[in-house]
Amino acid sequence: MNPEYVSEDQAASIRAIPHFAKGAYRGLNCNLTIDFYVRHYVQTLAAFVKLGPGDTIADVGAGYGWLAIAFALATDSRVLAIDADQERLDAARQVAAILGVAARIDWRVGQLGSLPLSDGEARVAFCVEVLEHT
């Protein structure tokens, strides 16, 4: 049985976010989505790297923030969410707020080629479903 990251009330609130509600992902099962990211990214990374509160994880091309949110829920590391689309990033921040982790994520607008990161700022960086769009 999968853990519950998102209650039914939270899922309804997420689906009501205007940018999310208009998009192709409006019918997405939020709980299964976060569970997928925790199992496939957070836990996989944990098998290779011990992360702590002094570590920073960057989610480049964050979209609606599912990976950044999964890291914020499942680790005590600092999380950066970077996306080129300000409106989508704002919606991601709203999703994270509903789930109680928005303050644990540093939200930044940027894109490949000019990332808003300083050298060595992130110990780990993910770029999931991004390269095919460049």
C-alpha positions in Angstrom: 0.0 0.0 0.0 1.3 3.4 -0.9 1.8 6.1 1.7 -0.6 9.0 1.7 1.2 12.2 0.9 -1.9 14.1 -0.3 -5.3 14.0 1.4 -8.5 14.2 -0.7 -9.1 17.8 0.5 -5.5 18.8 -0.5 -5.9 17.1 -3.9 -9.2 19.0 -4.5 -7.4 22.3 -3.5 -4.6 21.5 -5.9 -7.0 20.7 -8.8 -8.6 24.1 -8.1 -5.4 26.1 -8.7 -6.3 28.0 -11.9 -3.1 27.3 -13.9 -3.2 23.6 -12.9 -6.9 23.3 -13.5 -6.5 24.5 -17.1 -3.6 22.2 -17.9 -3.3 18.7 -19.2 -2.5 17.3 -15.7 -5.7 18.4 -14.0 -6.8 14.8 -13.6 -3.5 13.7 -12.2 -3.5 11.5 -9.0 -1.4 13.8 -6.8 -0.7 11.1 -4.2 0.5 8.6 -6.7 2.6 11.2 -8.5 4.5 12.2 -5.3 4.9 8.5 -4.4 6.3 7.9 -7.8 8.9 10.7 -7.4 9.8 9.6 -3.9 10.3 5.9 -4.9 12.1 6.6 -8.3 14.2 9.7 -7.4 14.4 10.3 -3.6 14.9 6.7 -2.6 17.1 5.9 -5.5 19.4 8.8 -4.8 19.4 7.9 -1.1 20.9 4.5 -2.1 24.0 6.3 -3.4 24.3 9.6 -1.4 23.5 10.4 2.2 21.7 13.8 2.1 21.4 16.1 5.1 20.2 19.5 6.0 23.4 21.1 4.7 22.9 19.7 1.2 21.0 21.4 -1.6 19.0 19.6 -4.3 18.1 21.4 -7.5 15.1 20.5 -9.6 15.8 22.2 -12.9 12.7 22.4 -15.1 10.5 21.9 -12.0 7.2 22.3 -13.8 4.4 21.9 -11.2 7.1 21.0 -8.6 6.4 17.4 -8.0 10.1 16.3 -7.7 11.0 19.4 -5.5 8.0 18.7 -3.3 8.9 15.0 -3.0 12.4 15.9 -1.8 11.0 18.5 0.6 8.6 15.9 2.0 11.1 13.0 2.2 14.4 14.7 3.2 15.6 17.5 5.4 17.8 18.9 2.6 17.4 22.4 1.0 15.5 22.2 -2.2 15.7 24.6 -5.2 12.9 24.5 -7.9 13.8 26.2 -11.1 11.5 26.7 -14.1 11.4 29.1 -17.1 7.6 29.5 -16.8 6.8 32.0 -14.0 3.1 31.1 -14.0 3.7 27.4 -13.7 6.3 28.0 -11.0 3.7 30.1 -9.1 1.2 27.2 -9.4 3.9 24.8 -8.1 4.5 27.1 -5.1 0.7 27.0 -4.5 0.8 23.1 -4.7 3.7 23.1 -2.2 1.8 25.5 0.1 -1.2 23.2 0.2 1.1 20.3 1.1 2.9 22.4 3.8 6.4 22.5 2.2 6.5 25.8 0.2 8.8 27.5 2.7 11.3 24.6 2.4 11.7 25.2 -1.3 13.6 28.1 -2.9 11.6 29.0 -6.1 13.6 30.6 -9.0 12.8 31.5 -12.5 15.5 30.4 -15.0 16.4 28.2 -17.8 19.1 26.0 -19.1 22.1 28.1 -20.3 21.5 30.7 -17.7 20.5 28.9 -14.5 20.1 31.1 -11.4 22.6 29.0 -9.4 26.0 29.9 -8.1 28.9 27.5 -8.7 28.7 24.6 -6.3 25.4 25.8 -4.8 23.7 22.4 -5.4 25.1 19.1 -4.4 22.6 17.2 -6.6 20.7 18.4 -9.6 17.9 16.8 -11.5 16.6 17.7 -14.9 13.6 15.4 -15.5 11.6 15.7 -18.7 13.4 18.8 -19.8 16.1 18.0 -22.4 13.6 16.8 -25.0 12.1 20.3 -24.9 15.3 22.1 -25.7 
